[in-house]
């Protein structure tokens, strides 16, 4: 038996864009957009031009939205989960020199020792 492709349904899914992420922070929007682009996910950003009117218009109108093709939504959601988990990490203390390091650091900024995530 030969599998039959429903090209009309596939075409509609490629043409449909879904909102994956919404924020009022331009920098965070571009950070998330960069993560998605690294994964070769095509994106559209909506509302960036309105961000300068923050405080003048309701938040719902000022939100910067990142849209992705519907077919890439599951992959985009996975990237967002990883992004949010990395944001929630706590600062860590280097076991080698006892220097306090921010959560974003993978190596101690003072002595260069690598961060052991098992701790």
C-alpha positions in Angstrom: 0.0 0.0 0.0 1.3 3.5 -0.9 0.9 6.2 1.6 -1.0 9.2 0.3 0.1 12.7 1.4 -2.5 15.3 2.1 -0.7 18.2 0.4 -3.6 20.7 1.2 -3.4 20.0 4.9 0.4 20.2 4.8 0.3 23.5 3.0 -2.1 25.0 5.5 0.1 23.9 8.4 3.1 25.6 6.7 1.2 28.8 6.1 -0.2 29.0 9.6 1.8 31.1 12.1 1.4 30.6 15.9 2.4 32.9 18.7 5.1 31.1 20.7 6.3 33.9 23.0 5.1 37.3 24.2 6.9 39.9 26.3 7.1 43.6 26.8 10.9 43.4 26.9 12.6 44.1 23.5 15.9 42.6 24.6 14.3 39.3 25.8 12.3 39.1 22.6 15.4 39.3 20.5 17.2 36.8 22.8 14.5 34.2 22.3 14.3 35.0 18.6 18.0 34.3 18.4 17.6 31.0 20.1 14.9 30.0 17.7 17.0 31.1 14.7 19.9 29.0 15.9 17.6 26.0 15.7 16.8 27.1 12.1 13.2 28.0 13.0 11.9 30.9 10.9 10.3 33.6 13.0 8.2 36.7 12.7 8.3 39.5 15.3 5.1 41.5 15.8 4.6 44.6 17.9 8.2 45.7 18.2 7.5 49.1 16.9 4.8 49.6 19.5 7.1 48.9 22.4 8.1 52.5 22.6 4.5 53.3 23.6 4.7 51.2 26.7 2.7 53.0 29.4 0.6 54.8 26.9 -1.3 51.8 25.6 -2.6 48.7 27.4 0.0 45.9 27.8 -2.0 43.6 25.5 -1.4 46.1 22.7 2.3 46.6 23.5 3.3 43.0 23.7 6.1 41.9 21.4 5.1 38.5 19.9 7.3 35.9 18.3 5.4 33.9 15.7 6.6 30.5 14.3 5.2 28.2 11.7 2.6 25.8 13.2 4.7 22.8 12.2 7.7 24.2 14.2 5.6 25.0 17.4 6.6 21.8 19.3 10.3 22.4 18.7 9.9 26.1 19.6 8.1 25.2 22.9 11.0 22.8 23.8 13.5 25.6 23.2 11.4 27.9 25.4 11.3 25.4 28.2 15.1 25.1 28.1 15.4 28.9 28.1 13.1 29.3 31.1 15.0 26.6 33.0 18.4 28.2 32.3 17.0 31.6 33.6 15.9 30.1 36.9 19.3 28.6 37.8 20.9 30.0 40.9 24.3 31.5 41.4 27.0 29.0 42.3 30.2 29.1 44.4 33.4 27.8 42.8 34.7 24.8 44.7 38.3 25.7 43.8 38.6 29.4 44.8 35.2 29.9 46.6 34.3 32.8 44.3 30.6 33.5 43.8 29.6 33.2 40.1 26.3 34.1 38.3 24.0 31.5 37.0 25.0 32.4 33.4 28.6 31.4 34.0 29.7 27.9 32.9 33.3 28.5 34.3 34.5 30.5 37.3 35.3 34.0 36.1 38.1 34.2 38.7 40.0 30.9 38.3 38.5 29.3 35.2 37.3 26.1 36.9 34.3 24.5 35.2 30.9 24.5 36.9 29.9 21.0 38.0 26.1 20.9 37.7 25.9 17.8 39.9 26.2 20.1 42.9 
